Amino acid sequence: MPSRNFYYAPYFYCCAGSKFNIQNVLYSEISFVCYINFMDEKTFLERLHEIGGEAYIAGGWVRDMVMGREPHDKDYVVCGSDYEIFAGTFPDAEKIGGRFPVFLMNIDGVKREVAFARTEIKNGSGHRGFDIRSGRNLNIEDDLYRRDTTMNSMAWSPVTGEIIDPFGGKEDIACRIIRATSCHFLEDPVRALRAARQAAQFGFHIDPHTVGMMKKCAPELANEPKERVVAEIMKALGTPKPSVFFRALKEAELLETVFPWLDKLIGKIQPAAYHPEGDAFDHTMEVLDIVSEMNGRIEVRFAALMHDIGKGETPYRMLPDHNGHEKRGLEVLDEISKKMRIPRIWFQCAAFAIAEHSRPAKMNQPAEAVDLLLRLYRHPIGFDGFTAIIKADNYGEEPEFLLNHEKYLRAIHLAHKVKIPEHISGKNIGHWMRNREIEAYINELGEKKRRRE
C-alpha cells in the first residue's frame, strides 16, 4: 500500500477508453481512488463508425438551428448498428428505454440521450398503442417519418454538416407553417396539442389539412392520461402568446375535449359597456395574453386563464350579467382540480384571482383595502401576479392602493411596532392591532393627498 502522503489512482479512463496506470503521485495527506469517465463527441462518432453506425442530431435542436435560435437538448439518433454491439462498445452507456433502445451517455461533459432509429406501427389506442421496431436496417428517414410535424422532422449530421429534410421542414419554417409530417400524426392524439402549442410558441399558423387531422384526434384524446394533457397546457402557458394554443384547439373542435370549462365561455355574452371585446372566451384570451406580457410565472398565467371561468356556468336567462360568477368559478376550479390534478400553486393562485379580481375596483372602505393588502402580502400569487390580472381585466387601470402597495404596507407594518397597552388582553389585542393597521393606512392615504395638494 502507498503511504498516506501519496495519491493512488489504479486506472485513469481517457476519452478513448484506454487505461493508464498512475502510481505514487504526490498529493497532500489524503489517499483515495479516482475514476474519470469522459468522452467527447468526436470520439463517440469515430467509435460508432467503427461498428458500422452513424449518429444524427434530430428534432427540436435542428429546428432551432434552422430558425436561428439557440439550440437546446442535443440528442442523438443512431442508425446502422445493433443494440448488442452498441452496448458492448459503450459499456458505460446507461440504458433507460424500456420499449425501445435508448441510452444516456456523458458526451462532451453533458448527459445526452442516444436513441436508436425506430418505426412505429399502430396496434392499439392512445400513446402506448404502438408496435415499435428498431434495427440496423432502418435509416434516418425512417425515423423522421414517424415524428409529429415537419419542423421537428429534420436531422443534422455532425460528421458532414448536412441537414436531412425529407418532408420540407425548412420550407415550412420559412413560411411559418405547422404541418403534420405524415399520417402517423393521428396515432398519438397528444400530437394535436403539440401542434397547437408549437403555433403559440413560434407564432406560426397550422395548415388546414393538419387542423383536419387534429379534429380526428378527439376520441382518443378524451381517454389520454390527464398528466399528458396538463403537461402540454403547462408548456403552452409558457409561450409568448398562450391564447394561440387555446384558439387553435377551438378551431380544431378539441377545446371541449381538452378543457370543457373554457369551451363553455364561448357565446357567453357580457355587458358591452364593460367588455366590448366580445364574449367571455374572447375576454379571457385577451386577459391571458396581456398578463403573459407582464408576468412569466405559469401559475399567474393559469390564474388569468381561470379568473372568469365561472361565467361559463352563468344561466343564459341572466346574460349579459354574470352576478355570482366568482362563487361559481371557485366551484368550477374545484372540479378542474379533481379531474386534471393541477399543481397546488396553480389552484391557490387561481382561487385568489377568481374570488378577488372583481373587488378592488369596488372597494371604498379602508378596512377592505387593508385586508386585501395583508392577504396579498402572504399569498403565493403576490402583488406582481394579482396586479397584472387586475390591470389586464380593467384595460390598464389599477386601484391606487395596489399601485402604491409598498408604502401602505410599510405604514401598516410600522403600526405593529408599538407597545400594547396593559389594559388590553386576549382577543381584544387583535381588534386593537387591526384598528392600528387601518389607522396607519388612513394616515398614509391622507399624507399622500396632502403631498398631491
Salt bridges, closest charged atoms under 4 A:
GLU41 OE2 - LYS74 NZ 3.01
GLU46 OE2 - LYS42 NZ 2.49
ASP64 OD1 - ARG63 NE 3.14
ASP64 OD1 - ARG69 NE 3.45
ASP82 OD2 - ARG136 NH1 2.83
GLU94 OE1 - LYS111 NZ 3.79
GLU120 OE2 - ARG118 NE 3.58
GLU120 OE2 - ARG146 NH1 3.77
GLU120 OE1 - ARG191 NH2 3.93
ASP131 OD2 - ARG133 NE 3.23
ASP143 OD1 - ARG146 NE 3.32
ASP143 OD2 - ARG147 NH2 2.81
ASP172 OD2 - ARG179 NE 3.02
GLU187 OE1 - HIS184 ND1 2.73
ASP188 OD2 - ARG228 NH2 3.01
ASP207 OD2 - ARG179 NH1 3.64
GLU220 OE1 - LYS122 NZ 3.33
GLU224 OE1 - HIS127 ND1 3.08
GLU224 OE1 - ARG228 NH1 2.54
GLU227 OE2 - ARG341 NH2 2.97
GLU232 OE2 - ARG194 NE 3.70
GLU232 OE1 - ARG197 NE 3.07
GLU253 OE2 - LYS215 NZ 3.70
GLU277 OE2 - HIS275 ND1 3.11
GLU277 OE2 - HIS283 ND1 2.54
ASP282 OD1 - ARG247 NH1 3.14
GLU299 OE2 - ARG297 NE 3.09
ASP308 OD2 - HIS283 NE2 3.33
ASP308 OD2 - HIS307 NE2 3.22
ASP308 OD2 - LYS311 NZ 3.02
ASP308 OD1 - HIS325 NE2 3.12
ASP308 OD1 - HIS357 NE2 3.02
GLU313 OE2 - LYS264 NZ 3.20
GLU326 OE1 - HIS325 ND1 3.79
GLU331 OE2 - LYS327 NZ 2.89
GLU335 OE2 - LYS339 NZ 3.25
GLU356 OE1 - ARG359 NH1 2.52
GLU356 OE2 - ARG375 NH1 2.24
ASP371 OD1 - ARG434 NH1 2.47
ASP384 OD1 - ARG297 NH1 3.00
ASP393 OD1 - HIS283 NE2 2.75
ASP393 OD1 - HIS307 NE2 3.32
GLU400 OE2 - LYS448 NZ 3.87
GLU437 OE2 - HIS416 NE2 2.66
GLU444 OE2 - ARG451 NH2 3.32
GLU447 OE1 - ARG450 NH2 2.93
GLU447 OE2 - ARG451 NH1 3.53
